[in-house]
């Protein structure tokens, strides 16, 4: 068993008092569609918990604004020798006007929920969004993960006595390159790949910068990830400091896997038009999630 300490820190700024107030003009950012399409799957449930949240990006230090779309649709296809052999679709509807949150339409003529049994097949899932006259598209495949063996409270610290150490243990799946996204709550995420522990039991420490009251229950989860989603989250965590969470207003523009395909003549080739400034933000991913809890002493 290998043990590796992964230090995930959030640094706060040192505030110095001064008499003068300095106004800083921050550059305005172009308003872009932001897609929160991270779908976390519990395979013990009968249906995939589809929920897509849409918002419009804002300037620095401002909240994103929920936005409504003309239509939101998910299709899924199994392709063999360039022939579609299985397919299905799910039409989504807004949970309430102006919320920007879309789920399988409960008022549709047929059940629009996606059964978890579809995840056993090699489907390609495609998200279509029609928003303010433009068409957006994202594609993904379902990614599995492994269960968490154990989560326990440690006694280690890094820079101060107020920190809380959580020790996570899991066993990597052998004979395949795996990528993982851990969610520690409070908008704090961590990514790791199995380059140095493939097929082995792996243990690491995560440090919260604050202490918790005795009896506090912390929820920890691990999600599967492909390399593209891993790279996206790695950049987003690094550049945002993970202070607001991965789908809030980004510190810098990190592009995901959602594309504006309005002016494309072939959606299978997403770079066949010279429009480098025409793009949305966010990500569409369908991943298995495994959860664990730890109670603080």
Secondary structure as GFF3:
##gff-version 3
##sequence-region A 1 297
A	DSSP	beta_strand	2	3	.	.	.	ID=ss1
A	DSSP	beta_strand	33	41	.	.	.	ID=ss2
A	DSSP	beta_strand	52	56	.	.	.	ID=ss3
A	DSSP	beta_strand	65	66	.	.	.	ID=ss4
A	DSSP	beta_strand	71	80	.	.	.	ID=ss5
A	DSSP	beta_strand	83	94	.	.	.	ID=ss6
A	DSSP	beta_strand	101	104	.	.	.	ID=ss7
A	DSSP	three_ten_helix	116	120	.	.	.	ID=ss8
A	DSSP	beta_strand	123	131	.	.	.	ID=ss9
A	DSSP	beta_strand	134	140	.	.	.	ID=ss10
A	DSSP	beta_strand	142	143	.	.	.	ID=ss11
A	DSSP	beta_strand	148	153	.	.	.	ID=ss12
A	DSSP	beta_strand	164	171	.	.	.	ID=ss13
A	DSSP	beta_strand	179	183	.	.	.	ID=ss14
A	DSSP	beta_strand	189	193	.	.	.	ID=ss15
A	DSSP	beta_strand	201	208	.	.	.	ID=ss16
A	DSSP	beta_strand	217	225	.	.	.	ID=ss17
A	DSSP	alpha_helix	227	240	.	.	.	ID=ss18
A	DSSP	beta_strand	258	260	.	.	.	ID=ss19
A	DSSP	beta_strand	281	295	.	.	.	ID=ss20
###
